[in-house]
Amino acid sequence: MRSPYPDVEIPDVSLTEFLFADGFGDRADATAFVDGTTDDRLTFADFHAMTEKIAAGLAARGIGKGDVVALFAPNLPQWAALFHGILRAGGIVTSANSMYTAGELAHQLSDSGAKMLITVSSFLERAVPGAKEAGLSEDVVLTIDATEGHDSLADLVSSGAPVPEIATTADDTAVLPYSSGTTGLAKGVILTHRNLVANLCQVAAMGDVSPQTKIMAFLPFFHIYGMTVMMNQGLHRRATVVTMPRFDLEQFLSITQRYEVDRLYIAPPVAVALAKHPIVDSYDLSCVKTVFSGAAPLDGELGRVVARRLDCTVLQGYGMTELSPVSHCMPDDRGDLDLNSSGFALPNIECKLVDPATGEEVGPGERGELWVKGPNVMVGYLNNTDATDATKDAEGYLHTGDIAVVDDEGVYSIVDRVKELIKYKGYQVPPAELEALLLTHEWIADAAVIGVKDAEGEEVPKAFVVVQPGGDGLTDEAVMSFVAERVAPHKKVRVVEFLEQIPKSASGKILRKDLRARENA
C-alpha cells in the first residue's frame, strides 16, 4: 500500500547543499538555535559561518572525505554546528549516546572507524579511556568548551585555514548512528545524505513547521529523532530550535513558558508527566499549539489527557533509526485521527503488512509485521551483511520487527513488537496493550510489562509499576484486579513488582532487556 499523499521531489544533493545553498534570506539574523538554560544563541548566518570555520579547522587536522568523527556531548547549539561542520568537511558523523560508559563508547569508536572524538569537559572521564581503548590518542579528543590539555571548538574555528573544496554527493554516507535494530547489539546504521534530505522533504509535506515555529529540543541530537525531526527540520524550515542539555521537568516547563515554545517533540514518558504531574499547573503553557510524540507508542487516552490539559493538538508518529527515522505520522491538520494510531505513511513510502508465521501479506484490519520501502530506508548496517540481509530484503523493504494494523483509509497503528509478544497458553499477549491500560490507573505514574516464567514454566505477563505520588497504598493485588476487570483472561497480569522508575533509553523506549536481567539476577 502506497502513501495516500502524493510523492514529493527529493533533490539529488547533499544535506549541506540542501540546507544552506540558497542562503537564509530575511531569516539570516533570526535565531536558529538558542540554549534554553544559558540563552546562548546562534543566528542562521552565525550558525552557517561557524560550520564553515569548523570544516576548515577539521580539514587542517586531516579530516577529509569519508573520515568518521564522533560526537559525544549533550544537546547544545554547538553540537548542531559541529554536526554540519563535519559534513561540510566531507566527513561522516557517528553520534554517540551521551550516557555511554567508556567501554560502550570504545565499541562505537572502533566499529565506526572514528578518527576524532569531540566531547565536553564533563564527559572526559569516559571519553578519554573510551578513545584509548579504541586506539585513538588523546590529542584527537577535542572538547566543545575550553579545557586544559585538549584542543577545543574555539581552536577549530580560529584555525584560519581555508574552507575545503569537497564534492559530496547525495549517495555519500552522512551519518552512522547506532541502533540495536530489530534485535541484538548496537550496530552502525548507514544513512546517506539522500536518506536525510528525503526524510526532511517527506516530513515537511505532513507538518506545519514554519519560520515562526519554536521547537523544543531536549530529546538528544545523538538519536535520529532529535537529529532529523528537531535539529535538521528546524534548519530546513528556518524555525528556531530551543535546546536543553538534559531533561528536567521543572526546567522544561520553565523554558517552554519563557521562550514561548509552540511545538513540543516528546517521548511517551514526558506525556505521562504532562498528563499527571501537579507542577504542570504552575506554568503558563498557553503558547503550546502542538505536542508530537514519537520514539515509542503513545497511549491514546494519555494523549487526550495531555491535549485537554494543555489545550493543544497532540499527534503521534512512527519511525526507526533505519528509516532516517520517520515513516508514518499524523499530519498537523488531522487531529481527528485516533491517537492510538501512528497516522499515514509519508509521501514516497510503500508499506506491506506480513504475517510473521506464514510470510503472507495481510489486508486491512489484520495484524502483520510492518515492512517499509522508500528513499529514507538505510543503506544497511556497517560491516554487518548478515544483519542487513535479515532486516532489508532484495526488494528494498525494511522489515521493522513491529506488528501493525492498517485501516481502509491507510491509517497505521503499531500494536507490538514481533520479539516482545508474550505467549500465554498459545495466546499472544501484547505488552504495549497492557502498559497503555496500566497508565490509565490514577495511581500509576509509569509501567512496563514483560513475559516471565511461572512455577509451571508457562510464560505469564509481569507488570513493573511506578506509583504516582499519593498512591502509596496501591497493592499488587489491586493492580492485577484493575487489569483483570478490563481484559480477556489470557491477558491478565499475574505478577507485579513496584519500582522507583522504569528503565528507558534516552529516546524513551522501555529497556526490557534490563527488566529481564532483573529476573535473571
C-alpha positions in Angstrom: 0.0 0.0 0.0 1.4 3.3 -1.1 1.1 6.5 1.0 -2.2 8.3 0.2 -0.1 11.5 -0.1 1.5 12.4 -3.5 5.2 11.8 -3.9 7.4 14.8 -3.2 10.5 15.7 -5.2 13.8 14.6 -3.5 16.6 16.9 -4.7 19.7 15.0 -5.7 22.1 17.0 -3.5 24.0 16.6 -0.2 22.4 17.6 3.0 24.8 20.6 3.2 23.7 21.9 -0.2 20.0 21.2 0.6 20.0 23.2 3.8 22.5 26.0 3.1 23.0 26.6 -0.7 20.1 29.1 -1.1 21.1 31.3 1.9 18.7 32.4 4.6 17.0 35.5 3.1 15.3 37.5 5.8 16.0 34.8 8.4 19.8 35.4 8.3 19.7 37.4 11.6 16.9 35.3 13.2 17.8 32.8 15.9 18.4 29.3 14.6 19.4 27.8 17.9 19.2 29.0 21.5 20.4 27.2 24.6 17.3 27.4 26.9 19.5 27.1 30.0 22.0 29.8 29.2 20.3 31.9 26.5 23.4 31.4 24.2 22.2 32.0 20.7 23.3 31.4 17.1 21.6 33.2 14.2 21.3 31.4 10.9 24.1 33.4 9.5 26.3 32.9 12.5 25.5 29.2 12.5 26.5 28.7 8.9 29.6 30.8 9.3 30.6 28.6 12.3 30.1 25.4 10.3 32.4 26.7 7.6 35.1 27.5 10.1 34.7 24.1 11.8 35.1 22.4 8.4 38.2 24.4 7.8 39.6 23.5 11.2 38.8 19.9 10.7 40.5 19.8 7.3 43.6 21.4 8.8 43.7 18.5 11.2 43.5 16.0 8.4 39.7 15.2 8.4 38.6 14.7 4.8 36.2 12.9 2.5 34.8 9.8 4.2 36.5 10.2 7.6 34.4 9.5 10.6 34.2 11.9 13.5 32.3 11.0 16.7 30.2 13.5 18.6 29.8 12.6 22.3 28.0 15.5 24.0 24.6 16.7 25.3 22.3 18.9 23.2 23.9 22.3 22.6 23.7 24.7 19.7 27.4 23.9 19.1 26.5 20.2 18.7 24.5 21.1 15.7 27.2 23.4 14.3 29.8 20.6 14.7 27.5 18.1 13.0 27.2 20.3 9.9 30.9 21.3 10.1 31.9 17.7 9.9 29.6 17.1 6.9 30.9 20.2 5.2 34.4 18.9 5.6 33.3 15.7 3.7 33.3 13.7 6.9 30.8 11.3 8.4 29.2 11.9 11.9 28.8 9.0 14.3 26.7 10.2 17.1 27.3 8.6 20.5 24.8 8.2 23.3 25.8 10.7 26.0 25.0 8.1 28.7 27.6 5.6 27.3 30.3 4.2 29.5 33.9 4.3 28.3 33.5 0.7 27.1 30.3 1.3 25.2 31.9 4.4 23.6 35.0 2.4 22.7 32.9 -0.1 20.8 31.3 2.6 18.7 34.5 4.4 18.0 36.2 1.1 17.0 33.3 -0.2 14.9 32.8 3.1 13.1 36.5 3.7 12.4 36.3 7.1 14.0 39.4 9.3 13.6 38.4 12.0 16.1 36.1 12.4 19.1 34.5 15.7 20.1 33.0 15.9 23.5 32.6 18.2 26.6 34.9 18.5 29.5 32.4 16.9 31.9 32.5 13.7 29.7 36.3 13.4 29.6 36.5 10.8 32.3 34.6 8.5 30.0 35.7 9.9 26.6 39.5 9.6 27.1 39.5 6.0 28.3 37.0 5.1 25.6 39.2 6.7 22.9 42.3 5.0 24.2 40.5 1.6 24.3 39.6 2.2 20.7 43.2 3.0 19.7 42.8 6.8 19.5 45.4 9.1 21.0 44.3 11.8 23.5 45.3 14.6 21.0 42.3 13.7 18.8 39.9 14.1 21.7 38.6 17.7 21.4 36.1 19.5 23.6 33.4 21.9 22.9 34.2 24.0 26.0 37.7 25.2 26.7 39.6 22.5 28.6 43.2 22.3 29.7 45.1 19.7 27.8 42.7 19.4 24.9 42.0 21.5 21.8 38.5 22.9 21.8 35.9 24.3 19.5 37.5 27.7 19.8 40.7 26.2 18.3 38.8 24.7 15.4 37.0 27.8 14.4 40.1 30.0 14.7 42.4 27.9 12.6 42.4 30.4 9.7 42.6 27.6 7.3 40.7 27.7 4.0 37.3 26.0 3.8 37.9 22.7 1.9 36.5 22.2 -1.6 34.7 18.9 -1.2 32.5 17.2 -3.8 29.9 15.5 -1.5 27.1 13.6 -3.4 23.7 12.5 -2.3 24.9 8.9 -2.2 27.7 9.6 0.2 27.3 8.4 3.8 26.4 11.3 6.1 25.8 9.7 9.5 26.4 6.5 11.4 24.0 6.5 14.3 24.0 3.3 16.3 20.9 1.2 16.8 20.1 -2.3 18.1 17.7 -2.6 15.1 15.0 -5.2 15.4 17.3 -7.3 17.6 20.8 -7.6 19.1 23.7 -5.4 19.9 24.1 -1.8 18.7 25.0 -1.6 15.0 26.1 1.3 12.9 23.2 2.4 10.6 24.5 3.7 7.3 22.4 6.8 6.3 23.3 8.8 3.2 22.8 12.4 2.5 19.9 11.4 0.3 18.3 9.5 3.1 18.4 12.6 5.4 17.3 15.0 2.6 14.5 12.7 1.7 13.1 12.4 5.2 13.1 16.2 5.6 11.1 16.6 2.4 8.7 13.8 3.4 8.2 15.3 6.9 7.7 18.8 5.5 4.7 17.6 3.5 2.9 16.4 6.7 3.6 19.2 9.2 3.1 22.9 9.7 6.6 23.9 10.8 7.4 27.5 9.6 9.9 30.2 10.4 7.6 31.3 13.1 7.8 28.0 14.9 9.8 27.4 18.1 10.8 23.8 18.5 11.8 22.3 21.9 14.8 20.0 21.6 15.5 18.1 24.8 15.4 14.7 23.1 19.0 14.0 22.2 20.5 15.1 18.9 22.6 11.9 19.0 19.4 10.0 18.5 18.0 10.1 14.9 14.6 11.5 16.2 16.3 14.6 17.7 18.8 14.8 14.8 16.2 14.8 12.0 12.9 16.0 13.5 14.3 18.7 15.8 17.7 19.8 14.7 17.6 19.4 10.9 13.9 20.1 10.5 14.5 23.4 12.4 17.2 24.3 9.9 15.2 23.2 6.9 12.0 25.1 7.9 14.1 28.1 9.2 12.4 27.7 12.6 14.0 28.4 16.0 15.3 25.4 18.0 15.4 25.7 21.8 17.9 23.2 23.2 18.2 21.6 26.6 21.3 19.5 27.5 19.2 17.1 29.6 15.6 16.7 30.6 14.4 18.1 33.9 10.6 18.6 34.1 10.6 21.9 36.0 13.3 23.4 33.7 11.5 22.0 30.7 8.3 23.8 31.7 10.1 27.0 32.6 11.9 27.1 29.3 8.7 26.4 27.4 7.0 29.3 29.1 9.9 31.7 28.8 10.7 31.1 25.2 7.0 30.7 24.2 7.7 27.3 22.6 4.8 26.3 20.4 5.9 22.8 19.2 7.0 20.1 21.7 8.6 16.9 20.4 8.4 14.4 23.2 8.5 10.7 24.0 5.7 9.0 26.0 7.4 9.3 29.4 7.1 13.1 29.1 3.5 12.7 28.1 2.9 10.9 31.4 4.4 13.9 33.3 2.4 16.4 31.3 -0.8 14.5 32.0 -0.3 13.7 35.6 2.3 15.8 37.4 0.8 18.6 39.6 3.7 21.0 38.8 2.5 21.5 35.3 -0.3 23.7 36.5 2.3 26.1 37.9 3.3 27.2 34.4 1.7 29.1 31.6 1.8 26.7 28.7 -0.8 28.5 26.6 2.0 29.0 23.9 2.0 25.3 23.1 0.0 24.5 20.0 1.3 21.1 19.1 2.7 18.2 21.1 4.2 15.5 18.8 5.1 12.1 20.4 7.5 9.6 18.9 10.2 7.0 19.8 7.7 4.6 21.4 3.9 4.0 21.3 1.8 6.7 23.0 -1.5 5.5 24.6 -4.4 7.4 23.0 -6.1 8.2 26.3 -2.9 9.5 27.8 -2.5 11.7 24.7 -6.1 13.0 25.1 -5.4 13.9 28.7 -2.4 16.0 27.6 -4.4 17.6 24.8 -7.1 18.7 27.3 -4.7 19.8 30.0 -2.6 22.0 27.7 -5.5 22.9 25.3 -3.3 21.8 22.3 -3.2 19.3 19.5 -1.4 16.0 20.3 -0.1 14.0 17.4 1.9 10.8 17.1 4.4 9.4 14.6 6.4 6.2 14.0 9.9 5.6 12.8 13.2 3.8 13.3 16.9 4.9 13.1 16.9 2.7 9.9 14.2 4.9 8.4 16.1 8.2 8.9 13.7 8.0 11.1 10.1 8.9 10.2 7.9 6.6 8.1 4.5 7.4 9.5 2.9 10.3 11.2 -0.3 12.2 11.9 -0.4 15.3 9.7 -0.9 18.6 11.6 -4.4 19.0 10.0 -5.7 15.6 11.1 -6.1 16.0 14.8 -9.3 13.9 14.4 -7.3 10.7 13.9 -7.3 8.0 16.6 -4.4 8.9 18.9 -3.7 5.2 19.3 -2.6 5.2 15.7 0.6 6.5 14.1 -1.1 8.1 11.2 -0.3 7.7 7.5 2.7 6.6 5.6 4.7 9.6 4.5 5.0 10.6 0.8 7.2 8.3 -1.4 6.7 5.4 1.0 5.2 2.0 0.3 4.2 -0.5 3.0 3.3 -4.1 3.5 1.9 -5.9 6.5 3.2 -9.5 6.5 2.1 -12.4 8.8 5.4 -13.4 10.6 4.2 -17.0 10.8 3.2 -17.6 7.2 5.1 -14.8 5.3 1.8 -13.9 3.5 0.8 -10.3 3.1 -2.4 -9.4 5.1 -5.1 -6.9 4.4 -6.7 -4.0 6.3 -7.7 -4.9 9.9 -5.3 -7.8 10.1 -2.1 -7.9 12.2 1.2 -8.2 10.4 4.8 -7.1 10.6 5.3 -3.7 9.0 7.6 -3.6 6.0 8.6 -0.2 4.7 10.1 0.9 1.4 11.2 4.4 0.4 14.1 6.8 -0.2 14.6 7.2 3.6 15.4 3.5 4.1 19.0 2.9 5.3 21.7 1.5 3.0 22.4 -1.2 5.6 24.3 -1.9 8.8 28.0 -1.1 8.9 30.3 -4.1 8.5 27.4 -6.4 9.1 26.0 -8.0 6.0 24.1 -10.7 7.9 22.2 -8.2 10.0 21.5 -6.1 6.8 20.2 -9.1 4.9 18.0 -10.1 7.9 16.4 -6.6 8.0 16.3 -5.4 4.5 15.1 -7.6 1.7 16.1 -7.8 -2.0 13.1 -5.6 -3.0 14.3 -2.8 -0.6 11.7 -3.3 2.1 12.9 -2.8 5.6 11.4 -5.4 8.0 10.7 -3.3 11.1 10.0 -6.0 13.6 6.9 -4.1 14.7 3.4 -5.6 14.4 0.8 -3.2 13.0 -2.7 -2.9 11.6 -3.9 -0.6 8.9 -7.5 0.6 8.2 -9.2 1.2 4.9 -8.1 4.9 4.9 -4.4 4.0 5.3 -4.0 4.8 9.0 -1.5 2.6 10.7 -1.4 1.5 14.3 1.6 -0.2 15.9 0.3 -2.8 18.2 3.5 -4.6 19.4 7.0 -5.9 18.6 7.5 -9.3 16.9 10.1 -10.2 19.5 8.1 -8.9 22.5 4.8 -10.7 22.3 4.1 -12.8 25.3 2.9 -16.3 24.5 0.5 -17.5 27.2 -1.0 -20.9 26.7 -0.8 -20.4 23.0 -2.4 -16.9 23.1 -0.4 -13.8 22.1 -0.4 -11.1 24.7 0.9 -7.6 23.5 2.9 -5.9 26.4 2.1 -2.4 24.9 -1.6 -3.0 25.3 -1.3 -3.8 29.0 1.1 -0.9 29.5 -1.3 1.5 28.0 -4.1 0.1 30.2 -2.0 0.4 33.4 -1.3 4.0 32.6 -5.0 4.8 32.8 -4.9 4.0 36.6 -5.0 7.2 38.6 -2.2 6.0 41.0 0.1 4.5 38.3 2.7 7.0 37.0 4.5 4.6 34.7 4.5 0.9 33.8 6.2 -1.8 31.8 5.3 -5.4 31.0 7.4 -8.4 30.1 6.9 -12.1 30.0 8.3 -14.2 32.9 8.1 -17.9 33.6 5.7 -19.1 36.4 6.2 -22.2 38.6 4.9 -24.4 35.7 7.2 -22.9 33.2 4.4 -21.0 31.5 5.2 -17.5 30.2 2.9 -15.0 32.0 2.7 -11.2 31.9 4.5 -9.4 34.7 4.0 -5.7 35.3 6.6 -3.3 36.7 4.8 -0.3 38.2 5.9 3.2 39.3 3.4 4.6 41.8 2.0 8.1 41.4 2.7 10.4 44.4 -0.1 9.9 46.9 -0.7 6.3 45.8 1.4 4.6 48.5 -1.5 2.3 49.4 -1.5 0.7 45.9 -1.0 -3.1 46.2 -0.1 -5.7 43.6 -3.5 -7.3 44.1 -5.2 -4.0 43.3 -3.1 -3.7 40.1 -3.9 -7.2 39.0 -7.6 -6.7 39.7 -7.6 -3.5 37.8 -6.3 -5.2 34.7 -8.3 -8.4 35.1 -11.6 -6.4 35.0 -10.6 -4.9 31.6 -9.0 -7.6 29.6 -9.6 -11.1 28.4 -8.5 -13.8 30.8 -5.3 -14.8 28.9 -4.1 -11.2 29.1 -4.3 -10.8 32.9 -1.2 -9.5 34.7 -0.2 -12.3 37.0 2.9 -10.8 38.7 3.5 -7.2 39.9 6.7 -5.5 41.1 6.9 -1.9 42.2 9.9 0.2 41.0 11.2 3.7 41.6 11.4 4.2 37.8 11.1 2.2 34.6 14.5 1.8 32.8 14.3 3.6 29.5 16.7 4.6 26.7 17.4 8.3 26.0 14.7 8.3 23.4 12.1 6.9 25.8 12.0 3.3 24.8 11.4 0.8 27.6 14.6 -1.2 28.2 13.0 -4.6 28.5 16.4 -6.3 28.5 17.2 -4.5 31.8 13.9 -5.7 33.2 14.6 -9.3 32.1 18.1 -9.0 33.6 16.4 -8.3 37.0 14.5 -11.5 36.6 17.6 -13.5 35.9 19.8 -11.8 38.5 
